[in-house]
Structures are given as structure tokens and as C-alpha cells.
Amino acid sequence: MSKKPQNEPNKWLLLSTMGIEMFVWIFAGHKLGEYVNEKFSSSPVDYHVVLLLVGIALSFYSVFRKLKDLNS
């Protein structure tokens, strides 16, 4: 039988942490957006929505990067 090399990460562990990582990025964008909106309340830009979308984009980027590393 062939054994897995010691330095290769467990694929199931990487896949199971993707949801948590996505949540962290989206939650960070949400909280940062709320904070910036409170600081600059007179601004016409809704930073909450902008930073939430940035958090979503970063979470997808993180997942795609991790999947690419997993397949190679």
C-alpha cells in the first residue's frame, strides 16, 4: 500500500474549514462597514454595503485559491 506523504494536508480538513473562512471574511466586512458608517455618518456612500461586498469577494477568492491548491 502507498502511504500519503507527511507534509500533504488532509483534504477533508481543508474542505471543512472553507465555510468557516468564508464566514470570517463576510462577518469582518460587515462589522467594518458598520464601524465606518458610524464614523462617517454624513457621507453619501453606504460603506456597509460596499465593505460587505468586498468581504464576499474576498471569501470567494479565498475559496477558489484553496480549491486550486487542493487540485494541484
C-alpha positions as CSV (number, residue, x, y, z in Angstrom):
1,M,0.0,0.0,0.0
2,S,1.1,3.5,-0.7
3,K,1.2,5.9,2.2
4,K,0.4,9.6,2.0
5,P,3.4,11.9,2.4
6,Q,3.6,13.5,5.8
7,N,3.6,17.1,4.5
8,E,0.4,16.7,2.5
9,P,-2.5,18.3,4.3
10,N,-5.7,16.4,4.9
11,K,-8.2,17.3,2.1
12,W,-11.3,16.9,4.2
13,L,-9.8,19.2,6.8
14,L,-9.2,21.9,4.1
15,L,-12.7,21.5,2.7
16,S,-14.4,21.7,6.1
17,T,-12.7,24.9,7.0
18,M,-13.8,26.7,3.9
19,G,-17.2,27.6,5.3
20,I,-15.7,29.0,8.5
21,E,-13.2,31.0,6.4
22,M,-16.0,32.4,4.3
23,F,-18.0,33.4,7.4
24,V,-15.0,35.2,8.9
25,W,-14.4,37.3,5.8
26,I,-18.0,38.2,5.3
27,F,-18.5,39.0,9.0
28,A,-15.4,41.1,9.1
29,G,-16.6,43.1,6.1
30,H,-20.0,43.5,7.7
31,K,-18.6,44.8,11.0
32,L,-16.0,47.0,9.4
33,G,-18.7,48.5,7.2
34,E,-20.9,49.2,10.3
35,Y,-18.0,50.8,12.0
36,V,-17.1,53.1,9.1
37,N,-20.8,54.0,8.6
38,E,-20.9,55.2,12.2
39,K,-17.7,57.2,11.9
40,F,-18.7,58.9,8.6
41,S,-22.5,59.1,9.0
42,S,-22.7,62.2,6.9
43,S,-21.1,60.5,3.8
44,P,-23.5,59.7,0.9
45,V,-21.7,56.4,0.4
46,D,-23.1,53.3,2.2
47,Y,-19.9,51.8,3.4
48,H,-21.7,48.9,5.0
49,V,-22.8,47.5,1.6
50,V,-19.5,48.3,-0.1
51,L,-17.4,46.6,2.6
52,L,-19.8,43.7,2.8
53,L,-19.4,43.1,-0.9
54,V,-15.6,43.3,-0.5
55,G,-15.9,40.7,2.2
56,I,-17.9,38.4,0.0
57,A,-15.5,38.9,-2.9
58,L,-12.5,38.1,-0.6
59,S,-14.3,34.9,0.7
60,F,-14.9,33.6,-2.8
61,Y,-11.3,34.4,-3.8
62,S,-10.1,32.5,-0.7
63,V,-12.2,29.5,-1.6
64,F,-11.1,29.5,-5.2
65,R,-7.5,29.8,-4.3
66,K,-7.8,26.9,-1.8
67,L,-9.5,24.7,-4.3
68,K,-6.8,25.5,-6.9
69,D,-4.1,24.5,-4.4
70,L,-6.1,21.4,-3.5
71,N,-6.3,20.2,-7.1
72,S,-2.7,20.8,-7.9
